[in-house]
């Protein structure tokens, strides 16, 4: 491991120190003793506090050479400082995303109010909005101005559906395919909530597929017509989790049954 920060808390302390040096930050305070959460309040006016999580940065630093770690942290702090001033979400920039239940629970303990729905297994549907190229999570307090929960869900699915124009795929000898979004990689898992994506995959693999979403930036499907598809899918997921890759989503394998997603036992 190249990351010279032994844990998330030590990295959070470093990020806190750098944020507090910025003129545009009125305050930066830790949230919780065992989480990588920071509450940032912009200087000037009555701007709302923005909560940021340094856990993903900690994971990414594992693959950064030692001499580049300092610059990577500076880049993260700069990005936060130029985008954390809250902007209200708009319906045209709301998306549905799959995220691990553990991530949401950790965030909710401290910041409390993110709008989500149940999904399957160890994953949830999180409703997010894009601001200045970054994803923020919709809060319950924002639902009224967006027309309510049902309106947010409908807008999110519709916007996610339109991401299919950005869909890319890598095929592996009719055994498996990896789907991704070229320009919006962190939004790809939400495509599993659309019927259009299911039709694309079923047209390619008429015998059906097993689906894995072990990490945030791609969807892997395994051709059921090939012997050993389930063990292949499980081995792939286990390999991702065993390596503790960043941005993990789900340990489960899924499939479509009568047009609906289900966990494979």
N, C-alpha and C positions, 0 to 999 in steps of 0.2 A: 504494500500500500504506500503510495507516494504522499498522500495527505499527511502533513506533519501536525495536524490538529487531532489529538487523541479521541475527541468526542465532539458531538454537536454543540454542547454547552461552551466549550472553549472557542469554537468558531463563532458562536453567537456573541461572546464577549468581544471578540475582535471586530465583528461587524458593528456592534453597538458603539464601540469607541470611534470608528471611522464615521458613522452616521452623525454622531454628536459634534463632530468638527465642522459639519456643513452649515453654511449660513441659512439655508432654506429649511432646516430642521429645528423645530422648537424643542422637541424632546424625543428621545428614543429609549424605551424602557423594556426590560424583559417581561415575558408573560410565562409564569410557571417556572419551577425549578428544574424540571426534567425534559423540557421541550425546547425546540429551536425557534420559538416564536418571539417576535419583537413588535411592539406597538410604536408606530412612528406618527408624530403629529407635526404637520407643516407649520412653518413660521408665518406669522402675519394672518390676520383675520381669524375666523372661527372654523377653520377647516376640520373635517372629521378625522379621527385617528384611523390610520391604515395599519392592519396587521400583516406582517410578512413572515415567511418561514424560511429558515436557512438550511433545512434538512436536505433539500435537493442540491443546493450548492455544495454541502458537505460530501454528498455522494459523487458529484461530478469531479470534485478535487482529487478523487482517487486516481483518476486517469490523467491528471495534469502533472507535468514535470515540476520538481521542487522549485526551480528558478522561476516558474510561471505562476505559482500559486498566489503570490502577492498581487500580481496584475489581474488575476481572475477575480479576486475579492474586490479590488477596486472597480472592476467592470460591473460587478453585481451591485455594489453600493451606488455607483453612478446611475445605473439603470433604475434602481429603486428611487433615488432622489429626484429623478426627472419624470417619474411616472406615478409616484405614490399619491399625489394630490387627488383625492377622490373625484371621479367624474361619474355622473349618473349613467346607468346602463340604458341603452336604447334597444327596442325590439329587434331591429335589423342586425344587431351584433351579439345576439344571445345564442348560445350553443348548448347542446346536451353532451355530457362527457361521462365516461366511466372512470371511477377512481376507487382505490382500495378503501374499504370501510375503516381500517385503522387510521388512514390519513385524515379522514373526515372527523372521526371521533377525537383524535388528538387536537385538531384545529377547533372543534366545537367546544371542547372543555374550556378553552381560553377566549375564543372570539364569538362563539355561541350561536350565531344566527344564520348560517348558510342554508339555503333552500336546496333540498335534495329529495330524491325518491328511492324507494327500495329497488334493487335490481335482483341479482341472484348470487347465492353463495357469499363470498367475501367482498363483493363489489357493490357500489351504489351508483346511482345516476346523480351527477352534480351539474347544476345549471350555472353556466359561466358566461361572462361577456368579455369581449376584446376591447382594450383601451390602450392606445399607443403601442400596439404590437404585443401587449401582455394580456394574460388571462386573469380576470378577477372573478370571484364567486358571487352569485346573486344572494342577497340577504333577504330574510323574510320582511324586513321593514321596507324593502323596495318593491314588494309585490303589488301593492295598491296602485302605484303610479304606472306600473306596467300592465295593468288590467287584471291582476290576480294570477293565482297559480296556474290555472288551466290555460290562460293566455300565454304565460311564459313557456309552458310546456309545448304548446303548439308552435310558437315562434322558434323555439330552440330546435325542434325536430325539422321544421321547414328550412331553417338556415343550415342545419347540419346536412340535410339532403342535398342542398345546392353545392356542398363541398365535393360531391362526386365528380364534378368537372376537373378537380385537382387530383383525382385518384391515380395512383401508380401501382404497379404489381411486378413482383419478381417470381417467376415460375421455376419449380424444381422437378423436372422430369415427370410431370403428371402425378407427382406424389404429394406435393404441397405448394402453396403460394403464400407469399407475404404481401399484404396490401398496406399501403402507406399514402399519406398526403404530402405532395412535394413541397407545397408552400405553407401548409398548416399542420405540421406533423403531430402536434400535441392534441389535435382534435379528432384524430382518426377513429378512436374507439367508439365515439358516438354514432358512427355509421351503422353499428350493429343494431341500433334502435330503428333503422329505416327499412321498409320493405324493399326499396329499390336496391340497396346493397345486397340483400338476400337473393334477389332475382339475378343479379350479376354473377354471384358465386354459384348459384344453382345451375345457371346456364353453362358454366364452365365445368362443373362437377355434378352431373345429373344423378349419380349414385349417392350424393350427399357428402357432407364434410363434418369433421370435428374442428372446433374453433378454439384457439388459444389467444388470450390477451395478457400475457405475463407482464408486459411493460407498456408504457403509455403510447409509444410512437408507432406501433404497428399492430396489425391483426394477422395471425397466421392461421390458415385453414389446411387441413389434412384430408386427402381424398379417401373416403371410406371404402372405395373400390379396391384399394391397395391393402394387402395383408399387413397386419401389424400397425394399422393406423392409430389405434388408441394408445398403444405402448409408445409409439413414436411421438405422439402429442404430449403424453405425460412426461416422457424423458426430456422433451424440449423445455417444457415449463419448469421442471425441476432444475434443469441446467441453468436457466436464467436466475431462479431464486437462490440456488446454491452459490452462484457467483456474486450474489448481493448486488446485482446491477441497479443503477439508479432508476427512479420513476416506475416502480413496480405497481402492478394493478391487481391481477388475480392469479391464484394458484389453480383454479378450476379449469376443466375442459368443458366446453359447451357444444350443443348441437341444436338445430332447428327441428322441432316436432310440430307438425301441422301448422307451420308458419311462425311458431313462437319459440323463443330461446329457452333452453332448459339445461340444467347441469347434468353432465354425464356421470353416473354413479361409478 
